[in-house]
């Protein structure tokens, strides 16, 4: 039977997360927890978690950017459900200004193409056009993060991430866009664990059952499944088996054997399992970000070796 977190265990997880957040805020003399609120499960779980922690004041920030109708009212509904202070700012116009400036004749994108054209790098020129939707979507994410950090700085608070474990392993987030100061649910699988946590937190049904979407307009439907290849409850099962099979440490032939084994076990098409494995491997760099060069690696003396006398 596929693994799913039990409600009893979910209650214990909620208590543990709240305890850790409370202790962290006390240790760092913090009060305000700022987070971005969409219509979906992840940010709704964060709202539920933050709504009942002594000494922590959550602030949900709704930031529509060319957002589909119905999303903002549902985001507000969840925040009202938990009696969380709401801030709302529409950045659609600001996004369009930046996008249009980047893609105007002789604008940023044309200049980038010129850089690679001078070395006859036709592959990169083609890639620039292919990733246009993704790149523009990431502008939206980074604009939202600018907003969240501005609010947090004004309140002398911090930004709470809303990313989950399934997204973590798929690299399904934007660098310098989705990562905040603390990540309470980034170790929690979405399909097999987060929905149960949402239920025990009493998330409104519409938010609990909202179709997962990044809202960036990268695919026609905008659904996460369009990009990831599976709904989350199936994706988690594939990720779990790839990780337990140590996919990334295997040579190519053994990787293919593992993919075929997972395909046979779960009844999923081999190419779909392979696409998850490829994405897991291709996004490894994001899970080790930023890469810090140590003093020793760049040839500087260790701190204890430095003599700092008069």
C-alpha positions as CSV (number, residue, x, y, z in Angstrom):
1,X,0.0,0.0,0.0
2,X,1.4,3.4,-0.9
3,X,2.9,5.4,2.0
4,X,0.7,8.2,3.4
5,X,1.4,10.1,6.6
6,X,-1.3,9.2,9.2
7,X,-3.3,11.9,10.8
8,X,-1.9,11.0,14.3
9,X,1.6,11.4,13.0
10,X,0.6,14.6,11.2
11,X,-0.5,16.1,14.5
12,X,2.9,15.3,16.1
13,X,4.7,16.9,13.1
14,X,2.6,20.1,13.4
15,X,3.5,20.3,17.1
16,X,7.1,19.7,16.3
17,X,7.3,22.4,13.6
18,X,5.5,24.9,15.7
19,X,7.8,24.3,18.6
20,X,10.9,24.7,16.4
21,X,9.6,28.0,15.0
22,X,8.7,29.3,18.4
23,X,12.1,28.5,19.8
24,X,13.8,30.0,16.7
25,X,11.9,33.3,17.0
26,X,12.6,33.5,20.8
27,X,16.3,32.8,20.3
28,X,16.6,35.5,17.7
29,X,14.2,38.0,19.3
30,X,11.9,38.0,16.3
31,X,8.1,38.6,16.2
32,X,6.9,38.9,12.6
33,X,6.8,35.9,10.2
34,X,6.2,37.1,6.6
35,X,5.1,34.7,3.9
36,X,3.7,34.9,0.4
37,X,0.1,33.6,0.1
38,X,-1.2,32.0,-3.0
39,X,-4.4,29.9,-3.4
40,X,-2.6,26.6,-2.9
41,X,-1.7,24.0,-0.3
42,X,1.8,24.9,0.5
43,X,1.2,28.5,1.6
44,X,-2.0,27.4,3.3
45,X,-0.1,24.9,5.4
46,X,2.3,27.7,6.3
47,X,-0.6,29.9,7.3
48,X,-2.1,27.2,9.5
49,X,1.3,26.4,11.1
50,X,2.0,30.1,11.9
51,X,-1.5,30.8,13.1
52,X,-1.1,29.3,16.6
53,X,2.5,29.9,17.8
54,X,3.0,31.9,21.0
55,X,5.0,35.1,20.3
56,X,4.9,34.8,16.5
57,X,2.8,37.2,14.4
58,X,2.3,35.9,10.9
59,X,1.7,38.3,8.0
60,X,0.4,36.9,4.7
61,X,1.3,38.9,1.6
62,X,-0.9,38.4,-1.4
63,X,1.1,39.5,-4.6
64,X,-0.9,39.0,-7.8
65,X,1.0,39.3,-11.0
66,X,-1.3,38.7,-14.0
67,X,-3.0,36.3,-11.8
68,X,-6.1,34.2,-12.9
69,X,-9.5,35.2,-11.5
70,X,-10.4,33.5,-8.3
71,X,-6.9,33.0,-6.9
72,X,-6.7,36.2,-4.9
73,X,-10.1,35.7,-3.2
74,X,-9.1,32.1,-2.2
75,X,-5.8,33.3,-0.8
76,X,-7.7,36.0,1.2
77,X,-10.2,33.4,2.4
78,X,-7.4,31.2,3.9
79,X,-5.8,34.1,5.7
80,X,-9.2,35.2,7.1
81,X,-9.8,31.6,8.2
82,X,-6.7,31.7,10.4
83,X,-7.2,35.4,11.4
84,X,-3.9,36.3,9.8
85,X,-3.0,39.9,9.0
86,X,-3.1,40.4,5.2
87,X,-1.1,42.8,3.0
88,X,-1.9,42.9,-0.8
89,X,0.0,44.5,-3.6
90,X,-0.6,43.9,-7.3
91,X,2.7,44.0,-9.3
92,X,1.3,43.2,-12.7
93,X,2.2,46.6,-14.1
94,X,5.7,46.5,-12.6
95,X,6.3,43.1,-14.1
96,X,5.2,44.1,-17.6
97,X,7.5,47.2,-17.4
98,X,10.5,45.0,-16.6
99,X,9.5,42.3,-19.2
100,X,9.0,44.8,-22.0
101,X,12.2,46.6,-21.2
102,X,14.2,43.3,-21.3
103,X,12.6,42.2,-24.6
104,X,12.5,45.5,-26.4
105,X,14.7,46.0,-29.5
106,X,18.3,46.4,-28.3
107,X,17.1,45.6,-24.8
108,X,18.7,43.2,-22.3
109,X,17.8,40.0,-24.2
110,X,19.1,41.3,-27.5
111,X,22.4,42.3,-25.8
112,X,22.7,38.8,-24.3
113,X,22.2,37.2,-27.7
114,X,24.8,39.5,-29.1
115,X,27.3,38.3,-26.5
116,X,26.9,34.6,-27.6
117,X,26.6,35.5,-31.3
118,X,30.1,37.0,-31.3
119,X,31.5,33.5,-30.5
120,X,29.1,31.8,-32.9
121,X,27.3,29.9,-30.1
122,X,24.2,29.1,-32.0
123,X,23.1,26.5,-29.4
124,X,22.9,29.1,-26.6
125,X,21.1,31.6,-28.9
126,X,18.4,28.9,-29.6
127,X,18.2,28.1,-25.9
128,X,17.6,31.8,-25.0
129,X,14.4,31.7,-27.1
130,X,13.3,28.3,-25.7
131,X,13.5,29.4,-22.1
132,X,11.7,32.7,-22.6
133,X,8.5,31.7,-20.8
134,X,10.5,30.2,-17.9
135,X,12.7,33.3,-17.6
136,X,9.8,35.6,-17.6
137,X,8.0,33.5,-15.0
138,X,11.0,33.7,-12.8
139,X,10.9,37.5,-13.0
140,X,7.5,37.3,-11.3
141,X,8.9,35.0,-8.5
142,X,11.8,37.3,-7.8
143,X,9.5,40.4,-7.8
144,X,7.4,38.7,-5.1
145,X,10.5,37.9,-3.1
146,X,11.7,41.5,-3.3
147,X,8.3,42.5,-1.8
148,X,8.4,39.9,0.9
149,X,11.8,40.9,2.1
150,X,10.8,44.6,2.0
151,X,7.9,43.9,4.3
152,X,10.1,41.7,6.5
153,X,12.7,44.4,6.8
154,X,10.1,47.1,7.7
155,X,8.7,44.8,10.4
156,X,12.2,43.6,11.5
157,X,10.9,40.1,10.8
158,X,11.9,37.2,8.5
159,X,10.5,35.5,5.4
160,X,9.1,32.0,5.7
161,X,9.6,29.7,2.7
162,X,6.6,27.7,1.4
163,X,8.6,25.1,-0.6
164,X,8.1,21.4,0.0
165,X,10.3,18.3,-0.2
166,X,8.9,17.1,-3.6
167,X,9.8,20.4,-5.2
168,X,13.2,20.4,-3.4
169,X,14.2,17.1,-5.2
170,X,12.8,18.2,-8.5
171,X,14.6,21.6,-8.4
172,X,11.1,23.1,-8.8
173,X,11.8,26.5,-7.4
174,X,13.4,29.7,-8.5
175,X,16.9,30.6,-7.2
176,X,16.7,34.0,-5.4
177,X,13.0,33.8,-5.7
178,X,11.4,31.1,-3.5
179,X,13.9,30.6,-0.7
180,X,13.3,32.6,2.5
181,X,15.0,32.6,5.9
182,X,13.4,29.5,7.4
183,X,11.8,26.5,5.5
184,X,9.4,24.7,7.9
185,X,8.0,22.3,5.2
186,X,10.9,21.8,2.9
187,X,11.5,18.3,4.3
188,X,7.9,17.2,3.8
189,X,6.7,15.3,0.7
190,X,3.7,17.1,-0.8
191,X,1.6,14.2,-2.1
192,X,2.2,11.7,0.6
193,X,2.5,13.9,3.7
194,X,1.6,17.6,3.2
195,X,-2.1,16.9,2.3
196,X,-2.5,15.1,5.6
197,X,-0.9,17.9,7.5
198,X,-3.3,20.3,5.7
199,X,-6.2,18.3,6.8
200,X,-5.3,18.3,10.5
201,X,-4.6,22.0,10.3
202,X,-8.2,22.5,9.0
203,X,-7.3,24.2,5.7
204,X,-10.4,25.2,3.8
205,X,-11.4,22.5,1.3
206,X,-11.0,24.7,-1.8
207,X,-7.4,25.5,-0.9
208,X,-6.7,21.9,0.2
209,X,-7.9,20.6,-3.1
210,X,-6.6,23.4,-5.4
211,X,-4.8,22.0,-8.5
212,X,-1.1,22.6,-7.8
213,X,0.2,25.4,-10.1
214,X,3.2,27.7,-10.0
215,X,1.0,30.4,-11.6
216,X,3.8,31.5,-13.9
217,X,2.2,30.8,-17.3
218,X,5.0,28.5,-18.4
219,X,2.7,25.8,-19.7
220,X,-0.8,26.1,-21.2
221,X,-2.7,24.9,-18.2
222,X,-0.1,26.2,-15.7
223,X,-0.3,23.0,-13.6
224,X,2.7,21.5,-11.8
225,X,1.9,18.1,-13.3
226,X,2.5,19.5,-16.8
227,X,6.1,20.3,-15.9
228,X,6.8,17.4,-13.5
229,X,5.1,14.6,-15.4
230,X,3.2,13.2,-12.5
231,X,0.6,14.3,-9.9
232,X,2.4,14.7,-6.5
233,X,1.1,11.5,-4.9
234,X,2.7,9.5,-7.8
235,X,5.8,11.7,-8.1
236,X,6.7,11.2,-4.4
237,X,6.7,7.4,-4.9
238,X,9.1,7.7,-7.9
239,X,11.4,10.2,-6.0
240,X,11.5,7.9,-3.0
241,X,12.6,4.9,-5.0
242,X,15.2,6.8,-6.9
243,X,16.7,8.2,-3.7
244,X,16.6,4.9,-1.9
245,X,18.2,3.2,-5.0
246,X,21.0,5.9,-4.9
247,X,20.3,6.7,-8.5
248,X,22.8,9.6,-8.7
249,X,25.7,7.5,-7.5
250,X,25.1,4.8,-10.1
251,X,26.7,4.4,-13.5
252,X,24.5,4.9,-16.6
253,X,23.7,1.2,-17.1
254,X,22.7,0.7,-13.5
255,X,20.6,3.9,-13.6
256,X,18.7,2.4,-16.5
257,X,18.2,-0.8,-14.6
258,X,16.9,1.1,-11.6
259,X,14.5,3.1,-13.8
260,X,13.2,0.0,-15.4
261,X,12.7,-1.7,-12.0
262,X,10.8,1.3,-10.7
263,X,8.7,1.4,-13.8
264,X,7.8,-2.3,-13.5
265,X,7.1,-1.9,-9.7
266,X,4.8,1.1,-10.0
267,X,3.3,0.5,-13.4
268,X,4.5,3.9,-14.8
269,X,6.0,4.3,-18.3
270,X,9.8,4.1,-18.2
271,X,10.2,7.4,-20.1
272,X,8.2,9.2,-17.3
273,X,10.3,7.7,-14.6
274,X,13.4,8.5,-16.6
275,X,12.3,12.2,-16.9
276,X,12.0,12.4,-13.1
277,X,15.5,10.9,-12.7
278,X,16.9,13.3,-15.3
279,X,15.4,16.3,-13.5
280,X,16.6,15.1,-10.1
281,X,20.2,14.9,-11.5
282,X,20.1,18.1,-13.6
283,X,19.0,20.2,-10.6
284,X,21.6,18.9,-8.1
285,X,23.4,22.2,-8.2
286,X,20.4,24.0,-6.8
287,X,20.5,21.9,-3.7
288,X,24.1,23.0,-3.0
289,X,23.5,26.7,-3.5
290,X,25.3,29.0,-3.2
291,X,28.6,27.3,-3.7
292,X,31.0,28.9,-1.2
293,X,34.8,28.6,-1.8
294,X,36.5,28.1,1.6
295,X,39.6,30.1,2.5
296,X,41.7,27.0,2.3
297,X,40.4,26.2,-1.2
298,X,41.5,29.6,-2.5
299,X,44.9,29.5,-0.8
300,X,44.2,31.8,2.2
301,X,45.5,31.0,5.7
302,X,43.1,29.5,8.2
303,X,41.8,32.0,10.8
304,X,43.9,30.5,13.6
305,X,47.0,30.9,11.5
306,X,46.6,34.7,11.1
307,X,48.7,36.8,13.4
308,X,47.0,40.1,13.9
309,X,49.3,42.0,16.2
310,X,50.1,45.7,16.5
